[in-house]
Amino acid sequence: MSGRVRRFADHDGPPDSASGNPLADTFDALSKAAGEYGDLARSYGFIFAALSVRSRVTPSRLEVQAGASVRPYDAFVSSAHWDSTLPMTFRPPARRSLIAWRRLAAGRRVS
């Protein structure tokens, strides 16, 4: 399996409000569901995805090739780094995640 990213862009500027963004709301719901299931790592990943969308990250097209078929995804990389003036013992680890989803007739499918 291989992936090719066509472009990646960020939008500089103030984040959107915490409501009214359907994609961010979807990530919030997925975070809540993962947390209720006990999958905290996945839950945190969705939280950071929602924050990225509210910060106006622009998804790019990602093509994943599996055998002879190519599947298009919308995707972006979410990254969080913490204030370096805090001692390491108080700082959560930095994180970077690839968030990708396919557009389906019935809605989004997050991978």
Order of alpha helices (4+ residues) and beta strands (2+ residues): beta-beta-alpha-alpha-beta-beta-beta-beta-beta
